Amino acid sequence: MEFDDDLDALGLLCPLPVLKARKRLKSLEKGQVLRVQATDPAAVIDVPHFCAEQGHEFLGREENGTATHYFIRKG
């Protein structure tokens, strides 16, 4: 999947991946896509919930070894 910015949240636990994603999204333009790389098992719930609460579009996730890549379109 194409993305405009990449956030390495590998090894970070809840709520840090979402908090770092929120901060990074502030620097993006509406419609741009952020990829978040995370190993936190709670991120599978936290990232889509964060998107729904903050008005961003959760585009999906891809498994990549021990990490999961989450794709968020800024709303």
CHARMM internal coordinates of N, CA and C (Angstrom, degrees):
IC EDIT
DIST 1 N 1 CA 1.4522
DIST 1 CA 1 C 1.5354
ANGL 1 N 1 CA 1 C 108.69
DIST 1 C 2 N 1.2965
ANGL 1 CA 1 C 2 N 116.04
DIHE 1 N 1 CA 1 C 2 N 139.83
DIST 2 N 2 CA 1.4689
ANGL 1 C 2 N 2 CA 121.12
DIHE 1 CA 1 C 2 N 2 CA 178.77
DIST 2 CA 2 C 1.5299
ANGL 2 N 2 CA 2 C 110.34
DIHE 1 C 2 N 2 CA 2 C -75.56
DIST 2 C 3 N 1.3339
ANGL 2 CA 2 C 3 N 116.79
DIHE 2 N 2 CA 2 C 3 N 145.21
DIST 3 N 3 CA 1.4551
ANGL 2 C 3 N 3 CA 121.11
DIHE 2 CA 2 C 3 N 3 CA 177.35
DIST 3 CA 3 C 1.5241
ANGL 3 N 3 CA 3 C 109.50
DIHE 2 C 3 N 3 CA 3 C -148.12
DIST 3 C 4 N 1.3329
ANGL 3 CA 3 C 4 N 115.52
DIHE 3 N 3 CA 3 C 4 N 157.86
DIST 4 N 4 CA 1.4634
ANGL 3 C 4 N 4 CA 122.02
DIHE 3 CA 3 C 4 N 4 CA -177.15
DIST 4 CA 4 C 1.5187
ANGL 4 N 4 CA 4 C 113.47
DIHE 3 C 4 N 4 CA 4 C -97.47
DIST 4 C 5 N 1.3350
ANGL 4 CA 4 C 5 N 116.93
DIHE 4 N 4 CA 4 C 5 N -27.18
DIST 5 N 5 CA 1.4601
ANGL 4 C 5 N 5 CA 121.08
DIHE 4 CA 4 C 5 N 5 CA -178.84
DIST 5 CA 5 C 1.5273
ANGL 5 N 5 CA 5 C 107.98
DIHE 4 C 5 N 5 CA 5 C -145.70
DIST 5 C 6 N 1.3252
ANGL 5 CA 5 C 6 N 115.74
DIHE 5 N 5 CA 5 C 6 N 156.93
DIST 6 N 6 CA 1.4525
ANGL 5 C 6 N 6 CA 121.73
DIHE 5 CA 5 C 6 N 6 CA -174.51
DIST 6 CA 6 C 1.5197
ANGL 6 N 6 CA 6 C 109.50
DIHE 5 C 6 N 6 CA 6 C -130.25
DIST 6 C 7 N 1.3238
ANGL 6 CA 6 C 7 N 116.80
DIHE 6 N 6 CA 6 C 7 N 133.01
DIST 7 N 7 CA 1.4561
ANGL 6 C 7 N 7 CA 121.89
DIHE 6 CA 6 C 7 N 7 CA 178.90
DIST 7 CA 7 C 1.5223
ANGL 7 N 7 CA 7 C 109.04
DIHE 6 C 7 N 7 CA 7 C -119.66
DIST 7 C 8 N 1.3105
ANGL 7 CA 7 C 8 N 116.57
DIHE 7 N 7 CA 7 C 8 N 121.10
DIST 8 N 8 CA 1.4649
ANGL 7 C 8 N 8 CA 122.47
DIHE 7 CA 7 C 8 N 8 CA 177.39
DIST 8 CA 8 C 1.5233
ANGL 8 N 8 CA 8 C 108.35
DIHE 7 C 8 N 8 CA 8 C -91.38
DIST 8 C 9 N 1.3326
ANGL 8 CA 8 C 9 N 116.47
DIHE 8 N 8 CA 8 C 9 N 103.74
DIST 9 N 9 CA 1.4630
ANGL 8 C 9 N 9 CA 121.69
DIHE 8 CA 8 C 9 N 9 CA 177.03
DIST 9 CA 9 C 1.5311
ANGL 9 N 9 CA 9 C 109.69
DIHE 8 C 9 N 9 CA 9 C -114.13
DIST 9 C 10 N 1.3269
ANGL 9 CA 9 C 10 N 116.35
DIHE 9 N 9 CA 9 C 10 N 24.73
DIST 10 N 10 CA 1.4588
ANGL 9 C 10 N 10 CA 121.31
DIHE 9 CA 9 C 10 N 10 CA -179.03
DIST 10 CA 10 C 1.5274
ANGL 10 N 10 CA 10 C 110.26
DIHE 9 C 10 N 10 CA 10 C -63.48
DIST 10 C 11 N 1.3280
ANGL 10 CA 10 C 11 N 116.24
DIHE 10 N 10 CA 10 C 11 N 132.45
DIST 11 N 11 CA 1.4536
ANGL 10 C 11 N 11 CA 121.03
DIHE 10 CA 10 C 11 N 11 CA 178.33
DIST 11 CA 11 C 1.5186
ANGL 11 N 11 CA 11 C 114.45
DIHE 10 C 11 N 11 CA 11 C 85.71
DIST 11 C 12 N 1.3284
ANGL 11 CA 11 C 12 N 117.60
DIHE 11 N 11 CA 11 C 12 N -8.49
DIST 12 N 12 CA 1.4606
ANGL 11 C 12 N 12 CA 120.53
DIHE 11 CA 11 C 12 N 12 CA 179.44
DIST 12 CA 12 C 1.5229
ANGL 12 N 12 CA 12 C 109.94
DIHE 11 C 12 N 12 CA 12 C -88.89
DIST 12 C 13 N 1.3271
ANGL 12 CA 12 C 13 N 115.86
DIHE 12 N 12 CA 12 C 13 N 144.07
DIST 13 N 13 CA 1.4613
ANGL 12 C 13 N 13 CA 120.96
DIHE 12 CA 12 C 13 N 13 CA 179.84
DIST 13 CA 13 C 1.5162
ANGL 13 N 13 CA 13 C 111.06
DIHE 12 C 13 N 13 CA 13 C -106.18
DIST 13 C 14 N 1.3181
ANGL 13 CA 13 C 14 N 115.39
DIHE 13 N 13 CA 13 C 14 N 161.17
DIST 14 N 14 CA 1.4605
ANGL 13 C 14 N 14 CA 123.97
DIHE 13 CA 13 C 14 N 14 CA 178.95
DIST 14 CA 14 C 1.5273
ANGL 14 N 14 CA 14 C 109.86
DIHE 13 C 14 N 14 CA 14 C -49.50
DIST 14 C 15 N 1.2952
ANGL 14 CA 14 C 15 N 118.38
DIHE 14 N 14 CA 14 C 15 N 133.97
DIST 15 N 15 CA 1.4669
ANGL 14 C 15 N 15 CA 130.10
DIHE 14 CA 14 C 15 N 15 CA 6.13
DIST 15 CA 15 C 1.5240
ANGL 15 N 15 CA 15 C 114.12
DIHE 14 C 15 N 15 CA 15 C -99.58
DIST 15 C 16 N 1.3197
ANGL 15 CA 15 C 16 N 118.40
DIHE 15 N 15 CA 15 C 16 N 13.29
DIST 16 N 16 CA 1.4655
ANGL 15 C 16 N 16 CA 120.92
DIHE 15 CA 15 C 16 N 16 CA -172.03
DIST 16 CA 16 C 1.5330
ANGL 16 N 16 CA 16 C 114.97
DIHE 15 C 16 N 16 CA 16 C -59.34
DIST 16 C 17 N 1.3348
ANGL 16 CA 16 C 17 N 121.30
DIHE 16 N 16 CA 16 C 17 N -42.28
DIST 17 N 17 CA 1.4703
ANGL 16 C 17 N 17 CA 118.12
DIHE 16 CA 16 C 17 N 17 CA 179.07
DIST 17 CA 17 C 1.5358
ANGL 17 N 17 CA 17 C 113.02
DIHE 16 C 17 N 17 CA 17 C -58.13
DIST 17 C 18 N 1.3261
ANGL 17 CA 17 C 18 N 116.56
DIHE 17 N 17 CA 17 C 18 N -41.50
DIST 18 N 18 CA 1.4664
ANGL 17 C 18 N 18 CA 120.33
DIHE 17 CA 17 C 18 N 18 CA 180.00
DIST 18 CA 18 C 1.5312
ANGL 18 N 18 CA 18 C 110.67
DIHE 17 C 18 N 18 CA 18 C -71.38
DIST 18 C 19 N 1.3102
ANGL 18 CA 18 C 19 N 117.82
DIHE 18 N 18 CA 18 C 19 N -40.33
DIST 19 N 19 CA 1.4687
ANGL 18 C 19 N 19 CA 120.16
DIHE 18 CA 18 C 19 N 19 CA 179.35
DIST 19 CA 19 C 1.5282
ANGL 19 N 19 CA 19 C 110.84
DIHE 18 C 19 N 19 CA 19 C -63.52
DIST 19 C 20 N 1.3154
ANGL 19 CA 19 C 20 N 117.01
DIHE 19 N 19 CA 19 C 20 N -41.28
DIST 20 N 20 CA 1.4682
ANGL 19 C 20 N 20 CA 120.22
DIHE 19 CA 19 C 20 N 20 CA 178.22
DIST 20 CA 20 C 1.5301
ANGL 20 N 20 CA 20 C 110.89
DIHE 19 C 20 N 20 CA 20 C -69.17
DIST 20 C 21 N 1.3251
ANGL 20 CA 20 C 21 N 117.26
DIHE 20 N 20 CA 20 C 21 N -35.53
DIST 21 N 21 CA 1.4687
ANGL 20 C 21 N 21 CA 120.39
DIHE 20 CA 20 C 21 N 21 CA 176.88
DIST 21 CA 21 C 1.5239
ANGL 21 N 21 CA 21 C 110.30
DIHE 20 C 21 N 21 CA 21 C -64.52
DIST 21 C 22 N 1.3199
ANGL 21 CA 21 C 22 N 117.14
DIHE 21 N 21 CA 21 C 22 N -42.81
DIST 22 N 22 CA 1.4684
ANGL 21 C 22 N 22 CA 120.77
DIHE 21 CA 21 C 22 N 22 CA 178.91
DIST 22 CA 22 C 1.5332
ANGL 22 N 22 CA 22 C 110.82
DIHE 21 C 22 N 22 CA 22 C -58.77
DIST 22 C 23 N 1.3186
ANGL 22 CA 22 C 23 N 115.92
DIHE 22 N 22 CA 22 C 23 N -44.97
DIST 23 N 23 CA 1.4658
ANGL 22 C 23 N 23 CA 120.55
DIHE 22 CA 22 C 23 N 23 CA -179.97
DIST 23 CA 23 C 1.5327
ANGL 23 N 23 CA 23 C 111.03
DIHE 22 C 23 N 23 CA 23 C -64.69
DIST 23 C 24 N 1.3316
ANGL 23 CA 23 C 24 N 117.39
DIHE 23 N 23 CA 23 C 24 N -43.79
DIST 24 N 24 CA 1.4607
ANGL 23 C 24 N 24 CA 121.08
DIHE 23 CA 23 C 24 N 24 CA -178.70
DIST 24 CA 24 C 1.5276
ANGL 24 N 24 CA 24 C 111.39
DIHE 23 C 24 N 24 CA 24 C -66.51
DIST 24 C 25 N 1.3307
ANGL 24 CA 24 C 25 N 117.16
DIHE 24 N 24 CA 24 C 25 N -38.33
DIST 25 N 25 CA 1.4642
ANGL 24 C 25 N 25 CA 120.90
DIHE 24 CA 24 C 25 N 25 CA -179.09
DIST 25 CA 25 C 1.5343
ANGL 25 N 25 CA 25 C 111.53
DIHE 24 C 25 N 25 CA 25 C -62.77
DIST 25 C 26 N 1.3211
ANGL 25 CA 25 C 26 N 117.72
DIHE 25 N 25 CA 25 C 26 N -28.65
DIST 26 N 26 CA 1.4635
ANGL 25 C 26 N 26 CA 120.81
DIHE 25 CA 25 C 26 N 26 CA 179.24
DIST 26 CA 26 C 1.5243
ANGL 26 N 26 CA 26 C 111.64
DIHE 25 C 26 N 26 CA 26 C -60.99
DIST 26 C 27 N 1.3325
ANGL 26 CA 26 C 27 N 117.16
DIHE 26 N 26 CA 26 C 27 N -28.38
DIST 27 N 27 CA 1.4667
ANGL 26 C 27 N 27 CA 120.54
DIHE 26 CA 26 C 27 N 27 CA -178.12
DIST 27 CA 27 C 1.5323
ANGL 27 N 27 CA 27 C 112.62
DIHE 26 C 27 N 27 CA 27 C -87.43
DIST 27 C 28 N 1.3289
ANGL 27 CA 27 C 28 N 117.08
DIHE 27 N 27 CA 27 C 28 N -6.25
DIST 28 N 28 CA 1.4629
ANGL 27 C 28 N 28 CA 120.76
DIHE 27 CA 27 C 28 N 28 CA -179.05
DIST 28 CA 28 C 1.5227
ANGL 28 N 28 CA 28 C 111.25
DIHE 27 C 28 N 28 CA 28 C -94.45
DIST 28 C 29 N 1.3258
ANGL 28 CA 28 C 29 N 115.40
DIHE 28 N 28 CA 28 C 29 N 157.16
DIST 29 N 29 CA 1.4658
ANGL 28 C 29 N 29 CA 121.53
DIHE 28 CA 28 C 29 N 29 CA 174.72
DIST 29 CA 29 C 1.5211
ANGL 29 N 29 CA 29 C 109.22
DIHE 28 C 29 N 29 CA 29 C -83.27
DIST 29 C 30 N 1.3326
ANGL 29 CA 29 C 30 N 116.01
DIHE 29 N 29 CA 29 C 30 N 153.62
DIST 30 N 30 CA 1.4596
ANGL 29 C 30 N 30 CA 120.70
DIHE 29 CA 29 C 30 N 30 CA 177.04
DIST 30 CA 30 C 1.5304
ANGL 30 N 30 CA 30 C 109.16
DIHE 29 C 30 N 30 CA 30 C -55.65
DIST 30 C 31 N 1.3349
ANGL 30 CA 30 C 31 N 116.31
DIHE 30 N 30 CA 30 C 31 N 133.49
DIST 31 N 31 CA 1.4568
ANGL 30 C 31 N 31 CA 121.67
DIHE 30 CA 30 C 31 N 31 CA 179.70
DIST 31 CA 31 C 1.5195
ANGL 31 N 31 CA 31 C 114.43
DIHE 30 C 31 N 31 CA 31 C 94.70
DIST 31 C 32 N 1.3343
ANGL 31 CA 31 C 32 N 117.62
DIHE 31 N 31 CA 31 C 32 N -15.93
DIST 32 N 32 CA 1.4610
ANGL 31 C 32 N 32 CA 119.50
DIHE 31 CA 31 C 32 N 32 CA 177.64
DIST 32 CA 32 C 1.5243
ANGL 32 N 32 CA 32 C 109.91
DIHE 31 C 32 N 32 CA 32 C -74.89
DIST 32 C 33 N 1.3383
ANGL 32 CA 32 C 33 N 115.66
DIHE 32 N 32 CA 32 C 33 N 156.61
DIST 33 N 33 CA 1.4602
ANGL 32 C 33 N 33 CA 121.67
DIHE 32 CA 32 C 33 N 33 CA -175.20
DIST 33 CA 33 C 1.5264
ANGL 33 N 33 CA 33 C 110.10
DIHE 32 C 33 N 33 CA 33 C -111.89
DIST 33 C 34 N 1.3234
ANGL 33 CA 33 C 34 N 114.34
DIHE 33 N 33 CA 33 C 34 N 132.62
DIST 34 N 34 CA 1.4673
ANGL 33 C 34 N 34 CA 122.47
DIHE 33 CA 33 C 34 N 34 CA 175.66
DIST 34 CA 34 C 1.5255
ANGL 34 N 34 CA 34 C 108.48
DIHE 33 C 34 N 34 CA 34 C -108.37
DIST 34 C 35 N 1.3397
ANGL 34 CA 34 C 35 N 115.77
DIHE 34 N 34 CA 34 C 35 N 131.68
DIST 35 N 35 CA 1.4669
ANGL 34 C 35 N 35 CA 120.54
DIHE 34 CA 34 C 35 N 35 CA 170.81
DIST 35 CA 35 C 1.5147
ANGL 35 N 35 CA 35 C 107.22
DIHE 34 C 35 N 35 CA 35 C -99.52
DIST 35 C 36 N 1.3181
ANGL 35 CA 35 C 36 N 116.73
DIHE 35 N 35 CA 35 C 36 N 128.07
DIST 36 N 36 CA 1.4570
ANGL 35 C 36 N 36 CA 122.81
DIHE 35 CA 35 C 36 N 36 CA 176.49
DIST 36 CA 36 C 1.5231
ANGL 36 N 36 CA 36 C 107.55
DIHE 35 C 36 N 36 CA 36 C -111.45
DIST 36 C 37 N 1.3306
ANGL 36 CA 36 C 37 N 116.05
DIHE 36 N 36 CA 36 C 37 N 120.77
DIST 37 N 37 CA 1.4631
ANGL 36 C 37 N 37 CA 121.76
DIHE 36 CA 36 C 37 N 37 CA 175.84
DIST 37 CA 37 C 1.5252
ANGL 37 N 37 CA 37 C 107.79
DIHE 36 C 37 N 37 CA 37 C -95.74
DIST 37 C 38 N 1.3350
ANGL 37 CA 37 C 38 N 117.23
DIHE 37 N 37 CA 37 C 38 N 122.13
DIST 38 N 38 CA 1.4623
ANGL 37 C 38 N 38 CA 120.12
DIHE 37 CA 37 C 38 N 38 CA -176.57
DIST 38 CA 38 C 1.5227
ANGL 38 N 38 CA 38 C 110.95
DIHE 37 C 38 N 38 CA 38 C -142.96
DIST 38 C 39 N 1.3404
ANGL 38 CA 38 C 39 N 114.49
DIHE 38 N 38 CA 38 C 39 N 151.87
DIST 39 N 39 CA 1.4563
ANGL 38 C 39 N 39 CA 121.54
DIHE 38 CA 38 C 39 N 39 CA 174.09
DIST 39 CA 39 C 1.5212
ANGL 39 N 39 CA 39 C 110.94
DIHE 38 C 39 N 39 CA 39 C -114.82
DIST 39 C 40 N 1.3158
ANGL 39 CA 39 C 40 N 118.15
DIHE 39 N 39 CA 39 C 40 N -5.10
DIST 40 N 40 CA 1.4641
ANGL 39 C 40 N 40 CA 122.96
DIHE 39 CA 39 C 40 N 40 CA -179.80
DIST 40 CA 40 C 1.5290
ANGL 40 N 40 CA 40 C 109.73
DIHE 39 C 40 N 40 CA 40 C -66.52
DIST 40 C 41 N 1.3368
ANGL 40 CA 40 C 41 N 118.72
DIHE 40 N 40 CA 40 C 41 N 120.45
DIST 41 N 41 CA 1.4592
ANGL 40 C 41 N 41 CA 120.01
DIHE 40 CA 40 C 41 N 41 CA -179.46
DIST 41 CA 41 C 1.5298
ANGL 41 N 41 CA 41 C 113.33
DIHE 40 C 41 N 41 CA 41 C -62.38
DIST 41 C 42 N 1.3235
ANGL 41 CA 41 C 42 N 117.77
DIHE 41 N 41 CA 41 C 42 N -26.14
DIST 42 N 42 CA 1.4680
ANGL 41 C 42 N 42 CA 120.98
DIHE 41 CA 41 C 42 N 42 CA -179.84
DIST 42 CA 42 C 1.5280
ANGL 42 N 42 CA 42 C 112.07
DIHE 41 C 42 N 42 CA 42 C -74.14
DIST 42 C 43 N 1.3230
ANGL 42 CA 42 C 43 N 117.85
DIHE 42 N 42 CA 42 C 43 N -16.64
DIST 43 N 43 CA 1.4724
ANGL 42 C 43 N 43 CA 120.73
DIHE 42 CA 42 C 43 N 43 CA -177.70
DIST 43 CA 43 C 1.5212
ANGL 43 N 43 CA 43 C 111.93
DIHE 42 C 43 N 43 CA 43 C -62.26
DIST 43 C 44 N 1.3278
ANGL 43 CA 43 C 44 N 117.63
DIHE 43 N 43 CA 43 C 44 N -27.26
DIST 44 N 44 CA 1.4662
ANGL 43 C 44 N 44 CA 120.67
DIHE 43 CA 43 C 44 N 44 CA 179.78
DIST 44 CA 44 C 1.5325
ANGL 44 N 44 CA 44 C 110.64
DIHE 43 C 44 N 44 CA 44 C -60.98
DIST 44 C 45 N 1.3138
ANGL 44 CA 44 C 45 N 117.70
DIHE 44 N 44 CA 44 C 45 N -27.29
DIST 45 N 45 CA 1.4630
ANGL 44 C 45 N 45 CA 123.12
DIHE 44 CA 44 C 45 N 45 CA 176.06
DIST 45 CA 45 C 1.5233
ANGL 45 N 45 CA 45 C 110.32
DIHE 44 C 45 N 45 CA 45 C -96.45
DIST 45 C 46 N 1.3272
ANGL 45 CA 45 C 46 N 116.50
DIHE 45 N 45 CA 45 C 46 N -43.95
DIST 46 N 46 CA 1.4623
ANGL 45 C 46 N 46 CA 121.82
DIHE 45 CA 45 C 46 N 46 CA -173.41
DIST 46 CA 46 C 1.5244
ANGL 46 N 46 CA 46 C 113.61
DIHE 45 C 46 N 46 CA 46 C -64.47
DIST 46 C 47 N 1.3216
ANGL 46 CA 46 C 47 N 118.25
DIHE 46 N 46 CA 46 C 47 N -43.07
DIST 47 N 47 CA 1.4667
ANGL 46 C 47 N 47 CA 120.43
DIHE 46 CA 46 C 47 N 47 CA -174.65
DIST 47 CA 47 C 1.5397
ANGL 47 N 47 CA 47 C 111.64
DIHE 46 C 47 N 47 CA 47 C -66.45
DIST 47 C 48 N 1.3414
ANGL 47 CA 47 C 48 N 119.90
DIHE 47 N 47 CA 47 C 48 N -50.21
DIST 48 N 48 CA 1.4689
ANGL 47 C 48 N 48 CA 118.65
DIHE 47 CA 47 C 48 N 48 CA 177.47
DIST 48 CA 48 C 1.5333
ANGL 48 N 48 CA 48 C 112.71
DIHE 47 C 48 N 48 CA 48 C -61.53
DIST 48 C 49 N 1.3392
ANGL 48 CA 48 C 49 N 116.61
DIHE 48 N 48 CA 48 C 49 N -37.44
DIST 49 N 49 CA 1.4688
ANGL 48 C 49 N 49 CA 120.40
DIHE 48 CA 48 C 49 N 49 CA 178.55
DIST 49 CA 49 C 1.5279
ANGL 49 N 49 CA 49 C 110.43
DIHE 48 C 49 N 49 CA 49 C -64.38
DIST 49 C 50 N 1.3205
ANGL 49 CA 49 C 50 N 116.97
DIHE 49 N 49 CA 49 C 50 N -44.97
DIST 50 N 50 CA 1.4531
ANGL 49 C 50 N 50 CA 121.84
DIHE 49 CA 49 C 50 N 50 CA 177.16
DIST 50 CA 50 C 1.5338
ANGL 50 N 50 CA 50 C 110.80
DIHE 49 C 50 N 50 CA 50 C -56.58
DIST 50 C 51 N 1.3284
ANGL 50 CA 50 C 51 N 116.38
DIHE 50 N 50 CA 50 C 51 N -45.59
DIST 51 N 51 CA 1.4670
ANGL 50 C 51 N 51 CA 120.56
DIHE 50 CA 50 C 51 N 51 CA -179.71
DIST 51 CA 51 C 1.5307
ANGL 51 N 51 CA 51 C 111.21
DIHE 50 C 51 N 51 CA 51 C -60.46
DIST 51 C 52 N 1.3242
ANGL 51 CA 51 C 52 N 116.26
DIHE 51 N 51 CA 51 C 52 N -46.09
DIST 52 N 52 CA 1.4661
ANGL 51 C 52 N 52 CA 120.75
DIHE 51 CA 51 C 52 N 52 CA -179.56
DIST 52 CA 52 C 1.5284
ANGL 52 N 52 CA 52 C 111.30
DIHE 51 C 52 N 52 CA 52 C -62.53
DIST 52 C 53 N 1.3208
ANGL 52 CA 52 C 53 N 116.41
DIHE 52 N 52 CA 52 C 53 N -40.05
DIST 53 N 53 CA 1.4636
ANGL 52 C 53 N 53 CA 120.69
DIHE 52 CA 52 C 53 N 53 CA -178.77
DIST 53 CA 53 C 1.5287
ANGL 53 N 53 CA 53 C 113.03
DIHE 52 C 53 N 53 CA 53 C -72.61
DIST 53 C 54 N 1.3293
ANGL 53 CA 53 C 54 N 117.24
DIHE 53 N 53 CA 53 C 54 N -32.19
DIST 54 N 54 CA 1.4659
ANGL 53 C 54 N 54 CA 121.18
DIHE 53 CA 53 C 54 N 54 CA -173.46
DIST 54 CA 54 C 1.5272
ANGL 54 N 54 CA 54 C 113.92
DIHE 53 C 54 N 54 CA 54 C -101.30
DIST 54 C 55 N 1.3306
ANGL 54 CA 54 C 55 N 117.99
DIHE 54 N 54 CA 54 C 55 N -0.25
DIST 55 N 55 CA 1.4592
ANGL 54 C 55 N 55 CA 120.82
DIHE 54 CA 54 C 55 N 55 CA 177.12
DIST 55 CA 55 C 1.5145
ANGL 55 N 55 CA 55 C 115.08
DIHE 54 C 55 N 55 CA 55 C 81.94
DIST 55 C 56 N 1.3290
ANGL 55 CA 55 C 56 N 116.68
DIHE 55 N 55 CA 55 C 56 N 22.22
DIST 56 N 56 CA 1.4617
ANGL 55 C 56 N 56 CA 121.40
DIHE 55 CA 55 C 56 N 56 CA 175.86
DIST 56 CA 56 C 1.5252
ANGL 56 N 56 CA 56 C 108.87
DIHE 55 C 56 N 56 CA 56 C -100.04
DIST 56 C 57 N 1.3242
ANGL 56 CA 56 C 57 N 117.20
DIHE 56 N 56 CA 56 C 57 N 160.04
DIST 57 N 57 CA 1.4557
ANGL 56 C 57 N 57 CA 121.29
DIHE 56 CA 56 C 57 N 57 CA 179.40
DIST 57 CA 57 C 1.5264
ANGL 57 N 57 CA 57 C 109.55
DIHE 56 C 57 N 57 CA 57 C -98.89
DIST 57 C 58 N 1.3272
ANGL 57 CA 57 C 58 N 115.83
DIHE 57 N 57 CA 57 C 58 N 121.89
DIST 58 N 58 CA 1.4635
ANGL 57 C 58 N 58 CA 120.79
DIHE 57 CA 57 C 58 N 58 CA 175.39
DIST 58 CA 58 C 1.5192
ANGL 58 N 58 CA 58 C 106.95
DIHE 57 C 58 N 58 CA 58 C -84.40
DIST 58 C 59 N 1.3327
ANGL 58 CA 58 C 59 N 115.98
DIHE 58 N 58 CA 58 C 59 N 114.97
DIST 59 N 59 CA 1.4627
ANGL 58 C 59 N 59 CA 121.38
DIHE 58 CA 58 C 59 N 59 CA -174.91
DIST 59 CA 59 C 1.5230
ANGL 59 N 59 CA 59 C 113.16
DIHE 58 C 59 N 59 CA 59 C -88.97
DIST 59 C 60 N 1.3326
ANGL 59 CA 59 C 60 N 116.90
DIHE 59 N 59 CA 59 C 60 N -14.23
DIST 60 N 60 CA 1.4560
ANGL 59 C 60 N 60 CA 120.15
DIHE 59 CA 59 C 60 N 60 CA 178.92
DIST 60 CA 60 C 1.5097
ANGL 60 N 60 CA 60 C 111.72
DIHE 59 C 60 N 60 CA 60 C 130.14
DIST 60 C 61 N 1.3265
ANGL 60 CA 60 C 61 N 113.60
DIHE 60 N 60 CA 60 C 61 N -175.23
DIST 61 N 61 CA 1.4657
ANGL 60 C 61 N 61 CA 119.36
DIHE 60 CA 60 C 61 N 61 CA -178.51
DIST 61 CA 61 C 1.5140
ANGL 61 N 61 CA 61 C 109.48
DIHE 60 C 61 N 61 CA 61 C -140.14
DIST 61 C 62 N 1.3222
ANGL 61 CA 61 C 62 N 115.04
DIHE 61 N 61 CA 61 C 62 N 157.34
DIST 62 N 62 CA 1.4595
ANGL 61 C 62 N 62 CA 122.27
DIHE 61 CA 61 C 62 N 62 CA 177.28
DIST 62 CA 62 C 1.5255
ANGL 62 N 62 CA 62 C 108.08
DIHE 61 C 62 N 62 CA 62 C -132.58
DIST 62 C 63 N 1.3097
ANGL 62 CA 62 C 63 N 116.16
DIHE 62 N 62 CA 62 C 63 N 132.57
DIST 63 N 63 CA 1.4657
ANGL 62 C 63 N 63 CA 120.96
DIHE 62 CA 62 C 63 N 63 CA 174.88
DIST 63 CA 63 C 1.5217
ANGL 63 N 63 CA 63 C 108.20
DIHE 62 C 63 N 63 CA 63 C -78.17
DIST 63 C 64 N 1.3160
ANGL 63 CA 63 C 64 N 116.09
DIHE 63 N 63 CA 63 C 64 N 136.33
DIST 64 N 64 CA 1.4555
ANGL 63 C 64 N 64 CA 120.90
DIHE 63 CA 63 C 64 N 64 CA -179.89
DIST 64 CA 64 C 1.5264
ANGL 64 N 64 CA 64 C 108.02
DIHE 63 C 64 N 64 CA 64 C -141.48
DIST 64 C 65 N 1.3214
ANGL 64 CA 64 C 65 N 116.52
DIHE 64 N 64 CA 64 C 65 N 84.15
DIST 65 N 65 CA 1.4631
ANGL 64 C 65 N 65 CA 120.03
DIHE 64 CA 64 C 65 N 65 CA -176.43
DIST 65 CA 65 C 1.5134
ANGL 65 N 65 CA 65 C 110.01
DIHE 64 C 65 N 65 CA 65 C 67.58
DIST 65 C 66 N 1.3238
ANGL 65 CA 65 C 66 N 116.74
DIHE 65 N 65 CA 65 C 66 N -126.23
DIST 66 N 66 CA 1.4691
ANGL 65 C 66 N 66 CA 120.45
DIHE 65 CA 65 C 66 N 66 CA 179.77
DIST 66 CA 66 C 1.5196
ANGL 66 N 66 CA 66 C 112.02
DIHE 65 C 66 N 66 CA 66 C -84.92
DIST 66 C 67 N 1.3177
ANGL 66 CA 66 C 67 N 117.18
DIHE 66 N 66 CA 66 C 67 N -9.72
DIST 67 N 67 CA 1.4669
ANGL 66 C 67 N 67 CA 121.28
DIHE 66 CA 66 C 67 N 67 CA -178.93
DIST 67 CA 67 C 1.5347
ANGL 67 N 67 CA 67 C 110.36
DIHE 66 C 67 N 67 CA 67 C -102.17
DIST 67 C 68 N 1.3110
ANGL 67 CA 67 C 68 N 114.16
DIHE 67 N 67 CA 67 C 68 N 160.42
DIST 68 N 68 CA 1.4543
ANGL 67 C 68 N 68 CA 121.53
DIHE 67 CA 67 C 68 N 68 CA 172.28
DIST 68 CA 68 C 1.5230
ANGL 68 N 68 CA 68 C 107.11
DIHE 67 C 68 N 68 CA 68 C -123.08
DIST 68 C 69 N 1.3334
ANGL 68 CA 68 C 69 N 115.47
DIHE 68 N 68 CA 68 C 69 N 136.84
DIST 69 N 69 CA 1.4673
ANGL 68 C 69 N 69 CA 120.81
DIHE 68 CA 68 C 69 N 69 CA 177.63
DIST 69 CA 69 C 1.5237
ANGL 69 N 69 CA 69 C 107.59
DIHE 68 C 69 N 69 CA 69 C -104.18
DIST 69 C 70 N 1.3298
ANGL 69 CA 69 C 70 N 115.59
DIHE 69 N 69 CA 69 C 70 N 125.86
DIST 70 N 70 CA 1.4608
ANGL 69 C 70 N 70 CA 122.84
DIHE 69 CA 69 C 70 N 70 CA 179.38
DIST 70 CA 70 C 1.5284
ANGL 70 N 70 CA 70 C 107.71
DIHE 69 C 70 N 70 CA 70 C -109.33
DIST 70 C 71 N 1.3300
ANGL 70 CA 70 C 71 N 116.21
DIHE 70 N 70 CA 70 C 71 N 139.48
DIST 71 N 71 CA 1.4534
ANGL 70 C 71 N 71 CA 120.95
DIHE 70 CA 70 C 71 N 71 CA -178.12
DIST 71 CA 71 C 1.5225
ANGL 71 N 71 CA 71 C 109.94
DIHE 70 C 71 N 71 CA 71 C -117.74
DIST 71 C 72 N 1.3419
ANGL 71 CA 71 C 72 N 115.19
DIHE 71 N 71 CA 71 C 72 N 125.15
DIST 72 N 72 CA 1.4583
ANGL 71 C 72 N 72 CA 122.16
DIHE 71 CA 71 C 72 N 72 CA -175.39
DIST 72 CA 72 C 1.5220
ANGL 72 N 72 CA 72 C 108.89
DIHE 71 C 72 N 72 CA 72 C -126.10
DIST 72 C 73 N 1.3378
ANGL 72 CA 72 C 73 N 116.16
DIHE 72 N 72 CA 72 C 73 N 125.96
DIST 73 N 73 CA 1.4730
ANGL 72 C 73 N 73 CA 120.74
DIHE 72 CA 72 C 73 N 73 CA 173.22
DIST 73 CA 73 C 1.5289
ANGL 73 N 73 CA 73 C 107.47
DIHE 72 C 73 N 73 CA 73 C -95.99
DIST 73 C 74 N 1.3210
ANGL 73 CA 73 C 74 N 115.82
DIHE 73 N 73 CA 73 C 74 N 124.35
DIST 74 N 74 CA 1.4609
ANGL 73 C 74 N 74 CA 120.47
DIHE 73 CA 73 C 74 N 74 CA -178.81
DIST 74 CA 74 C 1.5205
ANGL 74 N 74 CA 74 C 110.76
DIHE 73 C 74 N 74 CA 74 C -63.80
DIST 74 C 75 N 1.3297
ANGL 74 CA 74 C 75 N 115.08
DIHE 74 N 74 CA 74 C 75 N 130.28
DIST 75 N 75 CA 1.4646
ANGL 74 C 75 N 75 CA 121.47
DIHE 74 CA 74 C 75 N 75 CA 179.57
DIST 75 CA 75 C 1.5024
ANGL 75 N 75 CA 75 C 112.39
DIHE 74 C 75 N 75 CA 75 C -93.08
END
COOR INIT
IC SEED 1 N 1 CA 1 C
IC BUILD
